Amino acid sequence: MPAIARVAGAPATSTEGRPTVGGRFLYAGDRKLYVRGVTYGPFAPDEVTGEVYDPQVVERDFAAMAEHGINAIRVYTVPPRWLLDAAQRHGLYVMVGLPWEQHVTFLDERGRARSIERRVREGVRACAGHPALLCYAIGNEIPASIVRWHGRRRVTGHLQRLYHAAKEEDPGGLVTYVNFPSTEYLSLPFLDFVCFNVYLEERDRLSAYLARLQNLAADVPVVMAE
């Protein structure tokens, strides 16, 4: 989750309160929050315990991140509450991914959409109110082929239902969807901020695309998730 801007001084951290949106910026308290983040995982479960995260490893990793100026991580599954506590101790915000089966035709099977919404609610409920929460990601890169199959209107409606479900469980939490260039045409104005995965290895091309995303986002922040 790379930063989208270079800024001087120490970054805002999760010790300064839950983030909010003000125009094109995220805020932590009364300070602008510039996300300087990394992805964390996904990890395979331990063969013995079945646990995904080891508390000692997490503490070591988070301490190293904080030491190097990182202020946010992205996880791809709902983390245990103790991981959020550890993140707060080290001044890190956490983007919480709410996983579901978005790489199949999820609107074709009767009852699947309701099942997805139920799991999203459960994931949000597990993290609700925590001060280290950066946001909830209600989806990640629904393939263009799936969007074409269902149609952008149905996919948009599905994501909007997930957004409202998340907001009902944690009204103060920010909610986004992680899009990517192949489906940038999805119009999702209900999201709290725009979020994209972008893989462009040439600086000029990346800068140009970031400028495009700023135009597409209009009056809300843009965060690069990958």
C-alpha angles and dihedrals in degrees: 000000000000124000117257095213141030112234132177123242134025115324122243112263138204090262086076097065140266115324122253135187123246114174110301094347140078115225135203104199105315095333126093110249114222108190113229101175149154134205115253112201152285092222131187115247118258110267092228107033099026089224119139097206131045112210094217093049091046092051091050093046094047093048090053092048093051091048090057096050099262114146104176143039133195119220123188100211132043106280126220114260092248090062090057088049090052091049091053092050089057096042095251129143119214128219103206117210116211103206125211137151099282095148094070131061091277096174096055099069116078112247097008095108091053090049091051091050091049091053092047089053091049092050093049092046090056091058102029117140097006112146093218093062114115095179147307119258107211093192145354129221104330100204117256089236090058092048090051091048095051096029126242093264094059093043091049090049091051092051091047090055090051090049092054092044090055092047091051091055096044112014093181095051122100115237129201142159121230106232130179135208096267091066101028087128091075106111109215106164093157093070119104091232140353118261128185142177108218127178110190115142098195114082095218093051092046092049091050092050092047088054089051091052091051088056092047091048092056106185104358132082124270120220125186108220096184 
